[in-house]
Amino acid sequence: MSEIQPVNTTYEPFSREPEYVEANRAFIERQDLSGVDRFLDLACGTATVSELLLAASPRAHLNGIDLDPQQIELATAHLQSLGYTVRHGHELTDDYVNDKPVCVLAVGSADELPFPDASFDCVTIANAIHMMPDRDKFLAAVSRVLKPGGVFGFNSSFYAGTFPEGTERWYQRWLQEALTAVDRMNQQREAAGQPRIRRVRGKTRSAFKNRWLNADEWTRALESHGLKPHDVHQRVVMMDRRCMRAVGAYGGLAEVLMSGYPVEVASQALQEAVDPAFDAIGGDAIPKNWLEVWATKG
Ligand SMILES: C[S@@+](CC[C@H](N)C(=O)[O-])C[C@H]1O[C@@H](n2cnc3c(N)ncnc32)[C@H](O)[C@@H]1O
């Protein structure tokens, strides 16, 4: 029997990394959200960005949606640890408990929003818009639930322009070192009389089959749904060794980068490959560009 260890391959460890939190904070701070009464945080994950939104307008209510029940559990626990009461469903609540707005989370798809038209002052999708299988369906849903004059914000580090010139070499080396790590695991397994780890081809996740758009293409896509970008910004984030290990630990990405390998193996190999890749290329951090867009509903 294979003895691949079950490990935490969720997005959670990376979502708590200081570089990640600060990049998201800087994105949120580009927009004045102090007058917002109702937020909708799509693909809210572990609620890293939901927390930042609630801090930007402390009396506002927030609904959050994520496709993955595990993320909703983590988001619930995180918001509760901050003192918020969390309900589940699609209620648009006006309630406060202990003087804090009640948050409402739901498992669901970001392109099917069971809310009345013009429900929200601000809709966000952080670090996930590139995963939406049908961009037009998604943007139409966002536009519908936004109030006129409301704002839509997204950031993404998966767009045409995300890799600063010269950094591709580092990413190639990272993958090469990860494959070397898998070879090492296989040698250990053979020595222990265990079956080799096998790669099953053709299992790439559909989300990353999406073509990556550049900033101009995103602007046009939003405009075609009545969302007029007023702030389009590219931020350089320096990803250090610890941060890249947390990226490697994220199964959603590991599955894509090393498609076909068991996700635990891919995650472990990518983490082990970070130091050798930095040692080979030089330096202790790698820059990555984040696209940040804020748009107003006409
Ligand atoms: C990289 S995480 C980002 C989480 C959070 N927004 C943040 O910035 O920390 C991407 C999230 O998108 C969610 N997701 C992917 N496709 C989705 C969809 N169609 N609808 C809702 N959530 C989705 C995943 O479950 C995951 O929690």
The ligand as a Gaussian input file, in Angstrom:
#p B3LYP/6-31G(d) Opt

LIG

0 1
 C       -6.657000      31.356000      -3.928000
 S       -8.089000      31.233000      -2.971000
 C       -8.456000      32.931000      -2.581000
 C       -9.276000      33.070000      -1.348000
 C       -9.533000      34.484000      -0.833000
 N      -10.345000      35.265000      -1.756000
 C       -8.243000      35.192000      -0.579000
 O       -7.886000      36.101000      -1.332000
 O       -7.538000      34.822000       0.381000
 C       -9.250000      30.860000      -4.251000
 C      -10.602000      30.483000      -3.696000
 O      -11.520000      30.459000      -4.780000
 C      -12.483000      29.459000      -4.511000
 N      -13.192000      29.187000      -5.764000
 C      -12.710000      28.639000      -6.893000
 N      -13.651000      28.613000      -7.852000
 C      -14.776000      29.169000      -7.315000
 C      -16.099000      29.419000      -7.795000
 N      -16.468000      29.109000      -9.043000
 N      -16.982000      29.999000      -6.967000
 C      -16.641000      30.317000      -5.696000
 N      -15.408000      30.086000      -5.184000
 C      -14.486000      29.530000      -5.975000
 C      -11.639000      28.332000      -3.937000
 O      -12.416000      27.393000      -3.221000
 C      -10.663000      29.125000      -3.044000
 O      -11.145000      29.250000      -1.741000

